[in-house]
Amino acid sequence: MRIAILIGSIRQGRQSHKIAHYLQKQLQGKGLETDLIDLAENPLPMLEERVGMHPQLPQAVKELSQRLHAADAMIFVTPEYHGSFSGVLKNALDYFYSEFSRKAIGIVTVSAGKLGGVNAATQLQQVILSVGAYALPVKLLVPEVYGAFSDTQELTSEHTAKSATRFIDEFYWLASAIYEKKKAAVSI
Ligand SMILES: Cc1cc2nc3c(=O)[nH]c(=O)nc-3n(C[C@H](O)[C@H](O)[C@H](O)COP(=O)(O)O)c2cc1C
């Protein structure tokens, strides 16, 4: 099973990529294949038209479409900005639909404050349902992110480590249930 982790923060001095790297390591430790998609390294132009409708789809969008199609399940990582998830993530999501449909998607939100981006997480759940995907009910909220990692980017927050373990367990359960169902459907 292949898991794409999409980092929806490109801010200078950003923090959200740290939990994405942590999750990637944890998933790899469970023997899962991962694809870390960093929108800072793979920038997309502002949406002029979506996949399938654009007369000259930008190459970066084509490549991202292929990577998303190749994933069996996904994790979206986003900071909370002004009470919602990031604009750069929304711009990326708006290009696609079939890349997401019938896939499990886990939500991870990051904030500097104590609430861990709960508003962003709740709103992102709605968007995930709108693209025909299955939003994982358990969300991973990362509060006080500036104190949650060491200088060498190791996770030091016990609270977040515990939340991450539960999130990964739940994510793996849903993602593998859908994956097995699809495999069974193919072999009929
Ligand atoms: C434009 C902007 C808006 C923000 N709005 C919120 C907010 O609504 N709620 C919150 O808890 N933190 C807010 N913050 C603080 C972010 O949660 C914090 O900067 C966190 O590190 C964001 O992740 P990032 O470092 O990957 O950008 C905001 C930060 C920025 C840059």
Ligand as a Chemical Component Dictionary entry (heavy atoms), coordinates in Angstrom:
data_LIG
# 
_chem_comp.id                   LIG 
_chem_comp.type                 NON-POLYMER 
_chem_comp.pdbx_formal_charge   0 
_chem_comp.three_letter_code    LIG 
# 
loop_
_chem_comp_atom.comp_id 
_chem_comp_atom.atom_id 
_chem_comp_atom.alt_atom_id 
_chem_comp_atom.type_symbol 
_chem_comp_atom.charge 
_chem_comp_atom.model_Cartn_x 
_chem_comp_atom.model_Cartn_y 
_chem_comp_atom.model_Cartn_z 
_chem_comp_atom.pdbx_ordinal 
LIG C1  C1  C 0 -1.227 33.968 7.896  1  
LIG C2  C2  C 0 -1.236 33.262 9.211  2  
LIG C3  C3  C 0 -2.439 33.081 9.865  3  
LIG C4  C4  C 0 -2.492 32.372 11.059 4  
LIG N1  N1  N 0 -3.711 32.139 11.650 5  
LIG C5  C5  C 0 -3.781 31.296 12.711 6  
LIG C6  C6  C 0 -5.037 30.884 13.213 7  
LIG O1  O1  O 0 -6.083 31.247 12.727 8  
LIG N2  N2  N 0 -5.062 30.028 14.270 9  
LIG C7  C7  C 0 -3.904 29.558 14.844 10 
LIG O2  O2  O 0 -3.984 28.784 15.788 11 
LIG N3  N3  N 0 -2.703 29.944 14.374 12 
LIG C8  C8  C 0 -2.601 30.789 13.321 13 
LIG N4  N4  N 0 -1.370 31.148 12.808 14 
LIG C9  C9  C 0 -0.158 30.613 13.438 15 
LIG C10 C10 C 0 0.220  29.297 12.787 16 
LIG O3  O3  O 0 -0.563 28.263 13.301 17 
LIG C11 C11 C 0 1.707  28.985 13.012 18 
LIG O4  O4  O 0 2.459  29.986 12.369 19 
LIG C12 C12 C 0 2.129  27.630 12.498 20 
LIG O5  O5  O 0 3.516  27.523 12.641 21 
LIG C13 C13 C 0 1.699  27.489 11.051 22 
LIG O6  O6  O 0 2.327  26.434 10.369 23 
LIG P1  P1  P 0 3.536  26.740 9.356  24 
LIG O7  O7  O 0 4.691  27.086 10.278 25 
LIG O8  O8  O 0 3.753  25.488 8.606  26 
LIG O9  O9  O 0 3.181  27.909 8.507  27 
LIG C14 C14 C 0 -1.294 31.871 11.625 28 
LIG C15 C15 C 0 -0.082 32.074 10.964 29 
LIG C16 C16 C 0 -0.048 32.734 9.755  30 
LIG C17 C17 C 0 1.262  32.878 9.017  31 
# 
loop_
_chem_comp_bond.comp_id 
_chem_comp_bond.atom_id_1 
_chem_comp_bond.atom_id_2 
_chem_comp_bond.value_order 
_chem_comp_bond.pdbx_ordinal 
LIG C1  C2  SING 1  
LIG C2  C3  SING 2  
LIG C2  C16 DOUB 3  
LIG C3  C4  DOUB 4  
LIG C4  N1  SING 5  
LIG C4  C14 SING 6  
LIG N1  C5  DOUB 7  
LIG C5  C6  SING 8  
LIG C5  C8  SING 9  
LIG C6  O1  DOUB 10 
LIG C6  N2  SING 11 
LIG N2  C7  SING 12 
LIG C7  O2  DOUB 13 
LIG C7  N3  SING 14 
LIG N3  C8  DOUB 15 
LIG C8  N4  SING 16 
LIG N4  C9  SING 17 
LIG N4  C14 SING 18 
LIG C9  C10 SING 19 
LIG C10 O3  SING 20 
LIG C10 C11 SING 21 
LIG C11 O4  SING 22 
LIG C11 C12 SING 23 
LIG C12 O5  SING 24 
LIG C12 C13 SING 25 
LIG C13 O6  SING 26 
LIG O6  P1  SING 27 
LIG P1  O7  DOUB 28 
LIG P1  O8  SING 29 
LIG P1  O9  SING 30 
LIG C14 C15 DOUB 31 
LIG C15 C16 SING 32 
LIG C16 C17 SING 33 
# 
